[in-house]
Amino acid sequence: MSDRWAVVLAIATFAAALAAVDGHVGRVPLLAPAGVVVLAWLLYRAGWFRPELLVLAAALAAVGLAHRSLDGLAAPLATGPLTAEVTLVGDPVPDGHGGTSADVRLHGRRLSARARGAAAATLDDRLAGERVTLVANVRPPGTSERRAPYRHLVGRLEVDAVVGWRTGDPVSRLANGLRRTLAAGAASLPARQRSLLAGITLGDDRAQPPDMTDAFRAAGLSHLLAVSGQNVAFALVIAAPLLSRLRFGPRLAMTLAVLAGFALLTRAEPSVLRATAMASVAAVGTALGRPASTLRALALGVAAVVLVDPLLVTSLGFQLSVAGAAGIVVGAAPLAGLLPGPRWLAAPLSVTLAAQAAVAPLLVAVFGPVPVAAIPANLLAVPAAGPIMVWGLTAGLVAGVSGGTVAAAIHLPTRLLLGWVDGVARSAAAWPLGALGARELLVLGALAVSIAVLRARARRLDAVLAPLPPSFAPSRRRRWQLLLGGAGPAATLAVMAVMPAPGGPSGASAQPLGVGATLWQAGGDAVVALDGRARDDVILSGLRTRRIDALDVAVVRTDSRAAAGVAATLLRRWPDLAVLVPRSSALATPGASGVMTPAAGTVIQGGGLRVSVQRSAGDHLDVAVEQVPREVSG
């Protein structure tokens, strides 16, 4: 099978599974693809190899397996109270409001377990693969469970108490031991850097503060907080000294074991499954004496993963991973040839541009406009992510075993590199470079097609110039390279110049910003009022979607600790923010920077918005917000 047919196979398999999950394709008996495979084998034995039959068989198999998985999710579930031992499928995740959730396996089926209070505190210490005895109520699946079929959730558990636990199988005990050792070695790092290290090395984002997550998203660096193909490659680099000493057969077995172990260590996230499948295809092809190209390895790896679990096609992480890898494989080399400048700059820039261009349509559809800052931010941050990954997994284990002063000394380079990456993300999030929405992407897509046409004409020009003296043709080719290489940045600047300025519609009308939060904005000025129901991640995401780069004033309406926590997150993101709180709020401490407890009648000016305190009780604030002319606000 050629590279082209391998790509067709992957696309057909992915599309067939997605169509089946969305209900656009009916059921297919699983014997149908088997019959097609038998027919393909008979034709192959007769000397007539037809790759179309293999593509058809894979598509039919994807449809049949997808419906089989959906049938498993729709099977009846016994609801009601129970006391049972469950196995944690994933690591428990705090919800930010005193609760904890985790996917668990009960009698061979997966459910989402949710705990609060003491049960949440007990569950929070456990890791995937461990067994926990719960007193809980089984409920039908809710909206969040139905929205993510790739998690295979058939219901939810409302946990009342955790009455016991025990370790899991030997493989999960080994993986959890390594994770706990790495965490112990990083104990000397600040909490923010510990969470960033866990994200870069293991894809563990559970402890990352919302302002960090939003800053990385605003800078286009979210992929650094999730394990991807780059991490898999570095895992093989770490194992290379051992693998190179083995003979060919044992080396293949050990390579596959390293890939499987790393997938288990990082909890087999969808992006990790794609990357490990791709690496496995390349390793097996080399062992069989039929090395596959990068494009074929990607295509066959994607097809294999989809056939193993067709519901993965609904995972945004899997879709982004496939799109990003395809963009790099297909577009990085041609872009590197077009870009002017030294190769040490053109090579990483071409990879960044190819990956960002491939994932941009998905990001725009799900999260809104993508930041232009992603391109320079990736060039600055990604080179540091590799050393963090390698050093964190190797020296980090030594630090975990040693502890104390030795661990702190070992992680000095880690501290410096993490500070650099975090600083790039926070700085890039504030760069006034704008963002690209659907309209801008269409313009850039048209530009890419134009450049491809010009490049084809440039090749024909080279053929015409071939008979001319050698001193003439290279100069003409160089001018074409400069023209085509500079067209992309020039067009990007032109698109940015015609983009609307950040900010929403004029006026100071109140807009909901999720539950428990209200936004007033006038141009680029913004005021937000919140209570205990507000979520910091929703507020940060909403501000970014509206292209508001900074807040002027935050009003905490109640003395709720949850509201104080959200305001603290906003203060970390914008240190110059003015925060108005009731006198009984946890933030109302003497000397707190930017925090005020205003009396009734107080007026605060935030750019073009005026905040008037109407009522100031011990536990409550009421305000009115109005727009004022800029010359008055000044």
For each residue, the residues with C-beta under 8 A, 3 or more apart:
1: 5 6 9 51 54 296
2: 5 6 51
3: 6 7 293 295 296 299
4: 7 8
5: 1 2 8 9 51 54 55
6: 1 2 3 9 10 295 296 299 300 303
7: 3 4 10 11 295 299
8: 4 5 11 12 51 55
9: 1 5 6 12 13 51 54 55 58 299 300 303
10: 6 7 13 14 298 299 300 302 303 306
11: 7 8 14 15
12: 8 9 15 16 55 56 58 59
13: 9 10 16 17 58 59 61 62 302 303 306 307
14: 10 11 17 18 62 302 303 306 313 322
15: 11 12 18 19 59
16: 12 13 19 20 25 58 59 60 62 63 66
17: 13 14 20 21 62 63 65 66 306 310 311 313
18: 14 15 21 22 313 314
19: 15 16 22 24 25 63
20: 16 17 23 24 25 62 63 66 67 70 310
21: 17 18 66 70 149 310 311 313 314
22: 18 19
23: 20
24: 19 20
25: 16 19 20 28 63
26:
27: 63 64 67
28: 25 32 33 60 63 64 67
29: 32 64
30: 33 34 61 64 65 68
31: 34 35
32: 28 29 35 36 60 64
33: 28 30 36 37 56 57 58 60 61 64
34: 30 31 37 38 57
35: 31 32 38 39
36: 32 33 39 40 53 56 57 60
37: 33 34 40 41 53 54 57
38: 34 35 41 42
39: 35 36 42 43 53
40: 36 37 43 44 49 50 53 54 57
41: 37 38 44 45
42: 38 39 45 46
43: 39 40 46 48 49 50 53
44: 40 41 47 48 49
45: 41 42
46: 42 43
47: 44
48: 43 44
49: 40 43 44
50: 40 43 53 54
51: 1 2 5 8 9 54 55
52: 55 56
53: 36 37 39 40 43 50 56 57
54: 1 5 9 37 40 50 51 57 58
55: 5 8 9 12 51 52 58 59
56: 12 33 36 52 53 59 60
57: 33 34 36 37 40 53 54 60 61
58: 9 12 13 16 33 54 55 61 62 303 307
59: 12 13 15 16 55 56 62 63
60: 16 28 32 33 36 56 57 63 64
61: 13 30 33 57 58 64 65 307
62: 13 14 16 17 20 58 59 65 66 306 307 310
63: 16 17 19 20 25 27 28 59 60 66 67
64: 27 28 29 30 32 33 60 61 67 68
65: 17 30 61 62 68 69 307 310
66: 16 17 20 21 62 63 69 70 310 311
67: 20 27 28 63 64 70 71
68: 30 64 65 71 72
69: 65 66 72 73 149 152 309 310 311
70: 20 21 66 67 73 74 149 311
71: 67 68 74 75
72: 68 69 75 109 152 154
73: 69 70 149 152 153 154
74: 70 71
75: 71 72 154
76:
77: 109 138 140 154 155
78: 138
79: 137 138 139 140 155
80: 137 138
81: 135 136 137 138
82: 135 136 137 138
83: 133 134 135 136 163
84: 106 107 133 134 136
85: 131 132 133 134 164
86: 104 105 106 111 113 131 132 133 134 157
87: 104 105 129 130 131 132 168
88: 91 92 102 103 104 105 126 127 128 129 130 131 132 168
89: 102 103 104 105 110 128
90: 93 102 103 128 267
91: 88 102 126 127 128 204 206 267
92: 88 100 101 102 123 124 126 206
93: 90 100 101 102 206
94: 99 100 120 124 206
95: 98 99 100 101
96: 210 535 536 537 565
97: 562
98: 95 116 117 120
99: 94 95 114 115 116 120
100: 92 93 94 95 114 115 116 119 120 121 123 124
101: 92 93 95 112 113 114 115
102: 88 89 90 91 92 93 112 113 123 126
103: 88 89 90 110 111 112 113 151 153
104: 86 87 88 89 110 111 112 113 132 134 157
105: 86 87 88 89 108 109 110 111
106: 84 86 109 110 111 157
107: 84
108: 105
109: 72 77 105 106 154 155
110: 89 103 104 105 106 151 152 153 154
111: 86 103 104 105 106 138 153 154 155 156 157
112: 101 102 103 104 141 144 145 151 153 155 156 157
113: 86 101 102 103 104 123 134 136 156 157 159
114: 99 100 101 156 157 158 159
115: 99 100 101 119 120 122 123 159 162
116: 98 99 100 119 120 159
117: 98 120 121
118: 121 122 161
119: 100 115 116 122 123 134 159 160 161 162
120: 94 98 99 100 115 116 117 123 124 159
121: 100 117 118 124 125
122: 115 118 119 125 126 162 165
123: 92 100 102 113 115 119 120 126 132 159 162
124: 92 94 100 120 121
125: 121 122
126: 88 91 92 102 122 123 130 132 165
127: 88 91 130 172 176 179 180
128: 88 89 90 91 172 175 176 267
129: 87 88 168 169 171 172 173 175 176
130: 87 88 126 127 165 166 167 168 172 176
131: 85 86 87 88 165 166 167 168
132: 85 86 87 88 104 123 126 162 164 165
133: 83 84 85 86 162 163 164 165
134: 83 84 85 86 104 113 119 157 159 160 161 162 163
135: 81 82 83 159 160 161 162 163
136: 81 82 83 84 113 157 158 159 160
137: 79 80 81 82 157 158 160
138: 77 78 79 80 81 82 111 155 156 157
139: 79 142 155 156 157 158
140: 77 79 155 156
141: 112 145 146 153 154 155 156
142: 139 145 146 156
143: 146 147
144: 112 147 148
145: 112 141 142 148 151 153 154 155 156
146: 141 142 143 149
147: 143 144
148: 144 145 151 153 314 315
149: 21 69 70 73 146 152 311 314
150: 270 309 311 312 313 314 315 318
151: 103 110 112 145 148
152: 69 72 73 110 149 311
153: 73 103 110 111 112 141 145 148 156
154: 72 73 75 77 109 110 111 141 145
155: 77 79 109 111 112 138 139 140 141 145
156: 111 112 113 114 138 139 140 141 142 145 153
157: 86 104 106 111 112 113 114 134 136 137 138 139
158: 114 136 137 139
159: 113 114 115 116 119 120 123 134 135 136 162
160: 119 134 135 136 137
161: 118 119 134 135
162: 115 119 122 123 132 133 134 135 159 165
163: 83 133 134 135
164: 85 132 133
165: 122 126 130 131 132 133 162
166: 130 131
167: 130 131 172 173 176
168: 87 88 129 130 131 172 173 176
169: 129 172 173
170: 173 174
171: 129 174 175 264
172: 127 128 129 130 167 168 169 175 176 264
173: 129 167 168 169 170 176 177
174: 170 171 177 178
175: 128 129 171 172 178 179 261 264 265
176: 127 128 129 130 167 168 172 173 179 180
177: 173 174 180 181
178: 174 175 181 182 265 397
179: 127 175 176 182 183 202 204 265
180: 127 176 177 183 184 400
181: 177 178 184 185 397 400 401
182: 178 179 185 186 198 201 202 392 393 396 397 400
183: 179 180 186 187 194 198 400
184: 180 181 187 399 400 403 407
185: 181 182 396 397 398 399 400 401 402 403 407 410 411
186: 182 183 189 193 194 197 198 392 396 399 400 407 411 414
187: 183 184 194 403 407
188: 407 408 411
189: 186 193 194 197 411 414 415 418
190: 193 194
191: 194 195 207
192: 195 196 209 212 422
193: 186 189 190 196 197 414 415 418 419 422
194: 183 186 187 189 190 191 197 198 207
195: 191 192 198 199 205 206 207 208 209 212
196: 192 193 199 200 208 212 225 418 421 422
197: 186 189 193 194 200 201 388 392 396 414 418
198: 182 183 186 194 195 201 202 204 205 206 207
199: 195 196 202 203 204 205 208 224 225 226
200: 196 197 224 225 385 388 389 392 418 421
201: 182 197 198 231 388 389 392 393 396
202: 179 182 198 199 227 265 266
203: 199 225 226 227 231 266 267 269 271 272
204: 91 179 198 199 207 267
205: 195 198 199 208 213 225 226
206: 91 92 93 94 195 198
207: 191 194 195 198 204
208: 195 196 199 205 212 213 225
209: 192 195 212 213 569 572
210: 96 213 214 536 537 540 569
211: 214 215 536 540 569 570 572 573
212: 192 195 196 208 209 215 216 422 425
213: 205 208 209 210 216 217 222 225 537
214: 210 211 217 218 429 537 540 541 544 573
215: 211 212 218 219 425 426 429 573
216: 212 213 219 221 222 224 225 425 429
217: 213 214 220 221 222 367 541 544
218: 214 215 371 373 428 429 544
219: 215 216 371 373 374 377 381 424 425 426 427 428 429
220: 217 356 370 371 373 374 375 377 378 428
221: 216 217 224 225 374 377 378 381 421 424 425 428
222: 213 216 217 225 226
223: 226 228 320 324
224: 199 200 216 221 381 382 385 421
225: 196 199 200 203 205 208 213 216 221 222
226: 199 203 205 222 223 269 271 317
227: 202 203 231 232 266 269 271 272
228: 223 231 232 271 272 275 321 324
229: 232 233 271 274 275 278 279 321 325
230: 233 234 385 386 389
231: 201 203 227 228 234 235 262 266 272 275 389
232: 227 228 229 235 236 259 262 272 275 276 279
233: 229 230 236 237 275 279
234: 230 231 237 238 386 389 390 393
235: 231 232 238 239 258 259 262 393
236: 232 233 239 240 243 255 258 259 279
237: 233 234 240 390
238: 234 235 390 393 394
239: 235 236 242 243 254 255 258
240: 236 237 243 244
241: 244 245
242: 239 245 246 254
243: 236 239 240 246 251 254 255 258
244: 240 241 251
245: 241 242
246: 242 243 250 251 254
247: 250 251
248: 251 252 287
249: 252 253 287
250: 246 247 253 254
251: 243 244 246 247 248 254 255
252: 248 249 255 256 283 284 286 287
253: 249 250 256 257
254: 239 242 243 246 250 251 257 258
255: 236 239 243 251 252 258 259 279 283
256: 252 253 259 260 280 283 284
257: 253 254 260 261
258: 235 236 239 243 254 255 261 262
259: 232 235 236 255 256 262 263 276 279 280 283
260: 256 257 263 264 276
261: 175 257 258 264 265
262: 231 232 235 258 259 265 266 272 276
263: 259 260 266 268 272 273 276
264: 171 172 175 260 261 267 268
265: 175 178 179 202 261 262
266: 202 203 227 231 262 263 269 272
267: 90 91 128 203 204 264 272
268: 263 264 272 273
269: 203 226 227 266 272 273 317
270: 150 273 274 312 315 317 318 321
271: 203 226 227 228 229 274 275 317 318 320 321
272: 203 227 228 231 232 262 263 266 267 268 269 275 276
273: 263 268 269 270 276 277 305 309 312 318
274: 229 270 271 277 278 301 302 305 318 321 322 325
275: 228 229 231 232 233 271 272 278 279 321 325
276: 232 259 260 262 263 272 273 279 280
277: 273 274 280 281 301 302 304 305
278: 229 274 275 281 282 297 298 301 302 325
279: 229 232 233 236 255 259 275 276 282 283 297 301
280: 256 259 276 277 283 284 301
281: 277 278 284 285 292 296 297 300 301 304
282: 278 279 285 286 291 292 294 297
283: 252 255 256 259 279 280 286 287
284: 252 256 280 281 287 288
285: 281 282 288 290 291 292 297
286: 252 282 283 289 291
287: 248 249 252 283 284
288: 284 285
289: 286
290: 285
291: 282 285 286
292: 281 282 285 296 297 300
293: 3 296 297
294: 282 297 298 329
295: 3 6 7 298 299 329 330
296: 1 3 6 281 292 293 299 300
297: 278 279 281 282 285 292 293 294 300 301
298: 10 278 294 295 301 302 322 325 326 329
299: 3 6 7 9 10 295 296 302 303
300: 6 9 10 281 292 296 297 303 304
301: 274 277 278 279 280 281 297 298 304 305
302: 10 13 14 274 277 278 298 299 305 306 322
303: 6 9 10 13 14 58 299 300 306 307
304: 277 281 300 301 307 308
305: 273 274 277 301 302 308 309 312 318
306: 10 13 14 17 62 302 303 309 310 312 313
307: 13 58 61 62 65 303 304 310
308: 304 305
309: 69 150 273 305 306 312
310: 17 20 21 62 65 66 69 306 307 313
311: 17 21 66 69 70 149 150 152 314
312: 150 270 273 305 306 309 315 318
313: 14 17 18 21 150 306 310 318 319
314: 18 21 148 149 150 311
315: 148 150 270 312 318 319
316: 319 320 362 366
317: 226 269 270 271 320 321
318: 150 270 271 273 274 305 312 313 315 321 322
319: 313 315 316 322 323 362
320: 223 271 316 317 323 324 359 362 363
321: 228 229 270 271 274 275 317 318 324 325
322: 14 274 298 302 318 319 325 326
323: 319 320 326 327 358 359 362
324: 223 228 320 321 327 328 355 358 359
325: 229 274 275 278 298 321 322 328 329
326: 298 322 323 329 330 358
327: 323 324 330 331 332 354 355 356 357 358 359
328: 324 325 331 332 351 354 355 358
329: 294 295 298 325 326 332
330: 295 326 327 354
331: 327 328 334 335 350 353 354 357 358
332: 327 328 329 335 336 350 351 354 355
333: 336 337 350
334: 331 337 338 455
335: 331 332 338 339 349 350 353 354
336: 332 333 339 343 346 347 350
337: 333 334 481
338: 334 335 451 455 481 484 485 488
339: 335 336 346 349 350 485 488
340: 346 481 482 485 486
341: 345 346 485
342: 345 346
343: 336 346 347
344: 347 348
345: 341 342 348 349
346: 336 339 340 341 342 343 349 350
347: 336 343 344 350 351
348: 344 345 351 352 379 382 383
349: 335 339 345 346 352 353 375 379
350: 331 332 333 335 336 339 346 347 353 354
351: 328 332 347 348 354 355
352: 348 349 355 356 374 375 378 379 382
353: 331 335 349 350 356 357 375 488
354: 327 328 330 331 332 335 350 351 357 358
355: 324 327 328 332 351 352 358 359
356: 220 327 352 353 359 360 370 374 375 378
357: 327 331 353 354 360 444 448
358: 323 324 326 327 328 331 354 355
359: 320 323 324 327 355 356 362 363
360: 356 357 363 364 370 436 441
361: 364 365 441
362: 316 319 320 323 359 365 366
363: 320 359 360 366 367 370
364: 360 361 367 368 369 370 436 437 438 441
365: 361 362
366: 316 362 363
367: 217 363 364 370 541 545
368: 364 435 437 544 545
369: 364 435 436 437 440 545 547
370: 220 356 360 363 364 367 374 435 436
371: 218 219 220 374 377 428 429 433 434 435 436
372: 375 433 434 435 436 492 496
373: 218 219 220 376 377 428 429 431 433
374: 219 220 221 352 356 370 371 377 378 428
375: 220 349 352 353 356 372 378 379
376: 373 379 380 428 431
377: 219 220 221 371 373 374 380 381 424 425 428
378: 220 221 352 356 374 375 381 382
379: 348 349 352 375 376 382 383
380: 376 377 383 424 428
381: 219 221 224 377 378 384 385 420 421 424 425
382: 224 348 352 378 379 385 386
383: 348 379 380 386 387
384: 381 387 388 417 420 421
385: 200 224 230 381 382 388 389 421
386: 230 234 382 383 389 390
387: 383 384 390 391 413 417
388: 197 200 201 384 385 391 392 414 417 418 421
389: 200 201 230 231 234 385 386 392 393
390: 234 237 238 386 387 393 394
391: 387 388 394 395 396 413 414 417
392: 182 186 197 200 201 388 389 395 396 414
393: 182 201 234 235 238 389 390 396 397
394: 238 390 391 397 398
395: 391 392 398 399 410 411 414
396: 182 185 186 197 201 391 392 393 399 400 410 411 414
397: 178 181 182 185 393 394 400 401
398: 185 394 395 401 402 410
399: 184 185 186 395 396 402 403 406 407 410 411
400: 180 181 182 183 184 185 186 396 397 403 407
401: 181 185 397 398
402: 185 398 399 406 407 410
403: 184 185 187 399 400 406 407
404: 407 408
405: 408 409
406: 399 402 403 409 410
407: 184 185 186 187 188 399 400 402 403 404 410 411
408: 188 404 405 411 412
409: 405 406 412
410: 185 395 396 398 399 402 406 407 414
411: 185 186 188 189 395 396 399 407 408 414 415
412: 408 409 415 416
413: 387 391 416 417
414: 186 189 193 197 388 391 392 395 396 410 411 417 418
415: 189 193 411 412 418 419
416: 412 413 419 420
417: 384 387 388 391 413 414 420 421
418: 189 193 196 197 200 388 414 415 421 422
419: 193 415 416 422 423
420: 381 384 416 417 423 424
421: 196 200 221 224 381 384 385 388 417 418 424 425
422: 192 193 196 212 418 419 425 426
423: 419 420 426 427
424: 219 221 377 380 381 420 421 427 428
425: 212 215 216 219 221 377 381 421 422 428 429
426: 215 219 422 423 429 430
427: 219 423 424 430 431
428: 218 219 220 221 371 373 374 376 377 380 424 425 431
429: 214 215 216 218 219 371 373 425 426
430: 426 427 549 550
431: 373 376 427 428
432: 502 549
433: 371 372 373 496
434: 371 372 496 499 502 547
435: 368 369 370 371 372 499 547
436: 360 364 369 370 371 372 440 441 444 495
437: 364 368 369 440 441
438: 364 441 442
439: 442 443
440: 369 436 437 443 444 495 499
441: 360 361 364 436 437 438 444 445
442: 438 439 445 446
443: 439 440 446 447 491 495
444: 357 436 440 441 447 448 491 492 495
445: 441 442 448 449
446: 442 443 449 450
447: 443 444 450 451 487 488 491
448: 357 444 445 451 452
449: 445 446 452 453
450: 446 447 453 454 487
451: 338 447 448 454 455 484 487 488
452: 448 449 455 456
453: 449 450 456 457
454: 450 451 457 458 480 483 484 487
455: 334 338 451 452 458 459 484
456: 452 453 459 460
457: 453 454 460 461
458: 454 455 461 462 477 480 484
459: 455 456 462 463
460: 456 457 463 464
461: 457 458 464 465 476 480
462: 458 459 465 466 473 477
463: 459 460 466
464: 460 461
465: 461 462 468 472 473 476 477
466: 462 463 473
467:
468: 465 472 473
469: 472 473
470: 473 474
471: 474 475
472: 465 468 469 475 476
473: 462 465 466 468 469 470 476 477
474: 470 471 477 478
475: 471 472 478 479
476: 461 465 472 473 479 480
477: 458 462 465 473 474 480 481
478: 474 475 481 482
479: 475 476 482 483
480: 454 458 461 476 477 483 484
481: 337 338 340 477 478 484 485
482: 340 478 479 485 486
483: 454 479 480 486 487
484: 338 451 454 455 458 480 481 487
485: 338 339 340 341 481 482 488
486: 340 482 483 489 490
487: 447 450 451 454 483 484 490 491
488: 338 339 353 447 451 485 491 492
489: 486 492 493
490: 486 487 493 494
491: 443 444 447 487 488 494 495
492: 372 444 488 489 495 496
493: 489 490 496 497
494: 490 491 497 498
495: 436 440 443 444 491 492 498 499
496: 372 433 434 492 493 499
497: 493 494
498: 494 495
499: 434 435 440 495 496
500:
501: 523 524
502: 432 434 524 547 548 549
503: 521 522 523 524 525 546 547 548
504: 511 521 546 547 548
505: 521
506: 522 523 627
507: 522 627
508: 520 521 522 609 625 626 627
509: 520
510: 518 519 520 625
511: 504 518 519 520 521
512: 515 517 518 519
513: 517 518 519 528 534 538 539 542 543
514: 517 534 535 538 539 542
515: 512 533 534 535 538
516: 530 531 532 533 534 535 563
517: 512 513 514 528 529 530 531 534 538 539 542
518: 510 511 512 513 528 529 530
519: 510 511 512 513 526 527 528 542 543 546
520: 508 509 510 511 526 527 528 609 625
521: 503 504 505 508 511 524 525 526 527 546 548 609
522: 503 506 507 508 525 607 608 609 627
523: 501 503 506 607 608
524: 501 502 503 521 548 549 550 607
525: 503 521 522 552 606 607 608 609
526: 519 520 521 543 548 550 551 552 606 609
527: 519 520 521 551 552 553 554 555 606 609 611 625
528: 513 517 518 519 520 539 543 551 553 554 555 570
529: 517 518 554 555 556 557 623 625
530: 516 517 518 534 539 554 555 556 557 563 566 567
531: 516 517 534 556 557 558 560 563
532: 516 558 560 561 562 563
533: 515 516 562
534: 513 514 515 516 517 530 531 538 539 562 563 566
535: 96 514 515 516 538 539 566
536: 96 210 211 539 540 565 566 569 570
537: 96 210 213 214 540 541
538: 513 514 515 517 534 535 541 542
539: 513 514 517 528 530 534 535 536 542 543 566 570
540: 210 211 214 536 537 543 544 569 570 573
541: 214 217 367 537 538 544 545
542: 513 514 517 519 538 539 545 546
543: 513 519 526 528 539 540 546 548 551
544: 214 217 218 368 540 541 547 548
545: 367 368 369 541 542
546: 503 504 519 521 542 543
547: 369 434 435 502 503 504 544
548: 502 503 504 521 524 526 543 544 551
549: 430 432 502 524
550: 430 524 526 574 577
551: 526 527 528 543 548 554 570 574 577
552: 525 526 527 577 578 606 607 609
553: 527 528 577 578 579 580 604 606 609 611
554: 527 528 529 530 551 567 570 571 577 578 579 580
555: 527 528 529 530 579 580 611 621 623
556: 529 530 531 559 563 564 567 579 580 581 582 585 587 621
557: 529 530 531 563 582 620 621 622
558: 531 532 563 582 585 619 620 621
559: 556 563 564 581 582 584 585 586 618 619 620
560: 531 532 563 564
561: 532 564 565 586
562: 97 532 533 534 565 566
563: 516 530 531 532 534 556 557 558 559 560 566 567 585
564: 556 559 560 561 567 568 581 585 586 587
565: 96 536 561 562 568 569
566: 530 534 535 536 539 562 563 569 570
567: 530 554 556 563 564 570 571 579 581 587
568: 564 565 571 572 587
569: 209 210 211 536 540 565 566 572 573
570: 211 528 536 539 540 551 554 566 567 573 574 577 579
571: 554 567 568 574 575 577 579 593 594 595
572: 209 211 568 569 575
573: 211 214 215 540 569 570 577
574: 550 551 570 571 577
575: 571 572 593 594
576: 594
577: 550 551 552 553 554 570 571 573 574 594
578: 552 553 554 594 596 604 606
579: 553 554 555 556 567 570 571 587 594 595 596
580: 553 554 555 556 596 597 598 604 611 613 621 623
581: 556 559 564 567 585 587 588 595 596 597 621
582: 556 557 558 559 585 588 597 616 617 618 619 620 621
583: 588 597 616 618 619
584: 559 588 618 619
585: 556 558 559 563 564 581 582 588 597
586: 559 561 564 589
587: 556 564 567 568 579 581 592 595
588: 581 582 583 584 585 592 595 597
589: 586 592 595
590:
591:
592: 587 588 589 595
593: 571 575
594: 571 575 576 577 578 579
595: 571 579 581 587 588 589 592
596: 578 579 580 581 604
597: 580 581 582 583 585 588 616
598: 580 602 604 613 616 621
599: 602 613 616
600: 613 614 615 616
601: 612 613
602: 598 599 612 613 616
603: 610 611 612 613
604: 553 578 580 596 598 610 611 613
605: 609 610 611 628 633
606: 525 526 527 552 553 578 609 610 611
607: 522 523 524 525 552 630 633
608: 522 523 525 627 628 629 630 633
609: 508 520 521 522 525 526 527 552 553 605 606 625 626 627 628 633
610: 603 604 605 606 625 626 627 628 633
611: 527 553 555 580 603 604 605 606 623 624 625
612: 601 602 603 623 624 625 626
613: 580 598 599 600 601 602 603 604 616 621 622 623
614: 600 622 623 624
615: 600 620 621 622
616: 582 583 597 598 599 600 602 613 620 621 622
617: 582 620 621
618: 559 582 583 584
619: 558 559 582 583 584
620: 557 558 559 582 615 616 617
621: 555 556 557 558 580 581 582 598 613 615 616 617
622: 557 613 614 615 616
623: 529 555 580 611 612 613 614
624: 611 612 614
625: 508 510 520 527 529 609 610 611 612
626: 508 609 610 612
627: 506 507 508 522 608 609 610
628: 605 608 609 610 632 633
629: 608 632 633
630: 607 608 633 634
631: 634
632: 628 629
633: 605 607 608 609 610 628 629 630
634: 630 631
